[in-house]
């Protein structure tokens, strides 16, 4: 489960960076923050 959360977090952060470079600053920041929230490291909203 931790590996799947890590993969999802990486995909969200990369998508956020791509969106930032395409010009949508708010959506990019939201995707990056959600990526950090989902990831198993640091702070996670799915922590048990």
One Martini backbone bead per residue (centre of mass of N, CA, C, O) as a GRO file, in nm:
protein
   48
    1UNK     BB    1   0.057   0.063  -0.020
    2UNK     BB    2   0.297   0.260   0.001
    3UNK     BB    3   0.383   0.240  -0.298
    4UNK     BB    4   0.120   0.353  -0.422
    5UNK     BB    5   0.136   0.628  -0.282
    6UNK     BB    6   0.408   0.709  -0.399
    7UNK     BB    7   0.325   0.701  -0.697
    8UNK     BB    8   0.091   0.903  -0.677
    9UNK     BB    9   0.264   1.139  -0.573
   10UNK     BB   10   0.456   1.159  -0.814
   11UNK     BB   11   0.243   1.209  -1.030
   12UNK     BB   12   0.123   1.469  -0.907
   13UNK     BB   13   0.383   1.638  -0.904
   14UNK     BB   14   0.449   1.620  -1.204
   15UNK     BB   15   0.181   1.738  -1.300
   16UNK     BB   16   0.216   2.009  -1.151
   17UNK     BB   17   0.472   2.099  -1.303
   18UNK     BB   18   0.355   2.093  -1.587
   19UNK     BB   19   0.125   2.296  -1.531
   20UNK     BB   20   0.307   2.530  -1.452
   21UNK     BB   21   0.452   2.550  -1.736
   22UNK     BB   22   0.168   2.602  -1.888
   23UNK     BB   23   0.027   2.841  -1.667
   24UNK     BB   24  -0.123   2.693  -1.416
   25UNK     BB   25  -0.071   2.778  -1.102
   26UNK     BB   26  -0.297   2.676  -0.914
   27UNK     BB   27  -0.316   2.381  -1.014
   28UNK     BB   28  -0.019   2.310  -0.962
   29UNK     BB   29  -0.020   2.359  -0.656
   30UNK     BB   30  -0.246   2.161  -0.587
   31UNK     BB   31  -0.107   1.904  -0.694
   32UNK     BB   32   0.141   1.919  -0.511
   33UNK     BB   33  -0.004   1.918  -0.237
   34UNK     BB   34  -0.154   1.650  -0.285
   35UNK     BB   35   0.101   1.482  -0.321
   36UNK     BB   36   0.204   1.534  -0.027
   37UNK     BB   37  -0.058   1.423   0.117
   38UNK     BB   38  -0.048   1.123  -0.005
   39UNK     BB   39   0.214   1.060   0.078
   40UNK     BB   40   0.401   0.861   0.304
   41UNK     BB   41   0.569   1.099   0.342
   42UNK     BB   42   0.555   1.296   0.597
   43UNK     BB   43   0.248   1.413   0.529
   44UNK     BB   44  -0.066   1.230   0.578
   45UNK     BB   45  -0.413   1.165   0.519
   46UNK     BB   46  -0.371   0.826   0.536
   47UNK     BB   47  -0.298   0.793   0.817
   48UNK     BB   48  -0.298   0.548   1.101
   0.00000   0.00000   0.00000
